Amino acid sequence: MVSTPHDASERAKQERRRQILAAAKAVFADAGYHGASIHAIIERAQIARGTFYLYFASKAAVFDSILDQALADLRSRIHRIAVDDPAAPPPQVQLRSQVIATLEYIVQDRPLATLLLSAGNTPDVEAAERIEQFYGEMRDLLRRALESGLEIGLLRKCHPELVSAAMLGLIRGVIEQLVRKENALKVEEVVDELLMVALRGVLK
């Protein structure tokens, strides 16, 4: 397929948007939402102020975009467990792989992880509420995954809403351990322990 000038222009715009988002993540991680400024973001991104406003209307808009992108990326790593395909790995192996992919995505992006851990530590109410909204959507994603596990017979009968809330708390603690502690365990080791603690009581 032949690339057109329009395609090249769109790729350039997407790359500039990614550049601004990466710079903003780093600024939010370093200074917190309250301490971050558009000036600091454009300085780190090495762009003009006018260029920033071509992509985002405000600091809140770029903050929302970071969380929206993170949620979309996390959703893409969580799939329905395949039980009807004889060539598919055992359900427990599929589950482990998805949890590893999810945690690796977060902990390998330390600015994002730091931002997500800032919930409750920012004086800006709107930002705190937005982060909690992100966690609420993650909790809903976990609940739906548990309901799927119940449908395919992977889990014993349980209360998906309650278990998803408990699992989210464990995951937040694990992310903090991986990001903030020196000499942290490998993600695979952490996931094995997490699954043992979180799912031992619901797996058949």
N, C-alpha and C positions, 0 to 999 in steps of 0.2 A: 504494500500500500504506500503510495507516494505521499510524503509529508508536504503540507502546504504552508505558506506564510502564516495563515490563521492558526494552524496547529502549533507552529513554533511560538507564536505570540501567546497562546493559551498555556503552553508548557512554561513559558517564562513567567507568566502571571502566577501560576500554581507554585512555582519555585520561590518567587518573591513572597507569596503568602506563607509558605512553610518557613522561610527565613525569618519573617516577622514573628510567627508563632514560637519558633525556637528561642528567639531573643526574649520574647515576653515571658516564656516559661522560666528562663534563667533569672530574669529580673524578679518575677514573683517569688521564686524560690529563695533568692538572696535577701530581698527586702520585705517580703510579705505583700499581700494585696494592698494594705493601707499605705505602706511605705513606697510602693512602686509608682512610677510616673511614666507618662507617655514619652517624656524627654529621655528617661533612662532606657526605655525600649528602643527608641529610634537611634540612640547612641550606640547601643549594643548591636543593633541590626545594621548600623552604618547606612542609614537611609535618610532622606529628607522628611520633614514633618508632613509635607503634602502627600508623600508616597504612603505614609501610614494611613492617612485618612481616605486614600483611595480604596483601602481594604477593610478598615475598621472604623466605626463611628466614635468609639470611645475606649477607655481602658476596660470598662465592663464588657464591651463587645468582644474584645480579644480574649479576655478571661473566659467568657462563655464558650468561645470557639475552641479553646484549649480543652475544656472539659467535654465538649460535644465530640471532638475528634478522639479523645481518649476513650470515651464510651463506645464509639463506633468501632474503634480498633479492638477493644475488649470483646465486644459482641461477635466480631469476626473470628475470634479464637475459641468461642464456645459453640459447639455443635451438638445436635441430637446424637445420642449414642446409637451406633448401628448394631442391631441385634439380628437382623434378617440376612445380612450378607455373610456367607460362610467364610469369605476371604478376610473379613475384618478381624482385627485383634480382639481379645476378650474385653468385655465392657469395662472391667477395672483398669485395664491397660489404656483404653481410650480415655477414660476419666483422668487418669494420672497425667497423660500427655497434654490434655487440655488445661489442667491446673498449672502444670509447668510452663506452658506457653503463656498463660495469663500472668503469672507472677514474674516471669522473665521480662515480659513487655514492660511491666511497671518498674521493677528494680533496676533495669538497664537504662531507664530514663530517669536519672536521679532528680533532675529539676521537677519533673512531673510527680514523682513519688513524694518529694518534699512538699510540694504544693498540696497534694491530697492529704498529707498528714497534718496540715495546718488547720484543719477544721476545729473550731472552738478556740483557736489561739489568735484569731484576728479580731481587732476591734471593729472592723467593718461588717455590719450586720448583713448587708446584701451579699457580700462575698461568702460569709459563713453559711448563709442559707443556700447559696448556689452549690457549695461543696456538699452540703447535706442532701441537697436534691440529687446530686450525682450518686451519692451513696444509696439513696432511696431507689434509684433506678438500678443500681448494682444488686441491691437486695431483691428487687423484683425479678431480675435476671436469674439470680440463684434460686428463687422460689419456683420459677418456671422450670429450671433444670431439675429440681427435686421432684416436681410433679411429673416430669417426663420419666425420671428414674422409677417412680412408683408405677407408672403405666406399663413399663417394660419388665417390671418384676425385679429390678436391680436392688431396690430398697424395700425395707419392711415398712409397714404402715407407720406414718409419722405425721407431724404437723408441719407442713412445708413453710408456712409463714414464720413460725417460731424457730425452726431449724435454720432457715435462711438468715434470720437476724443474728443467731448465735454464730453461724459460720462467717458472716461478714465481720463480726467483732474479732474472731480469730485471724482472719485474713489481714485486717488492719494492723493487728499486733505483729503478725509475721512480717509484713512490709516494713514496719518500723525497725524490727530486729535486723532485717537484711540491709536496710539502707543506712542506719545510724550506728550500728555496732561494728567495731573492727574485728577482723578475723571471723567474719560471719560464715556460716555453713554454706555449702553450695545449694542452689535452688532445688535441685533434685532431692537432696537430703531433707531439706525443709518441707518439701511437698509430701514426702513419705511420712514424716512425723505429723504434718497437718491432717492428712487423710486418716491416719490412725486415730488421732484425737477427735476429728470432726465427724468421721463417718463410721467409726467402729460400732457405734450404737445403732446404725440404720442399715448397714450393709448386711445382706443375707450370708 
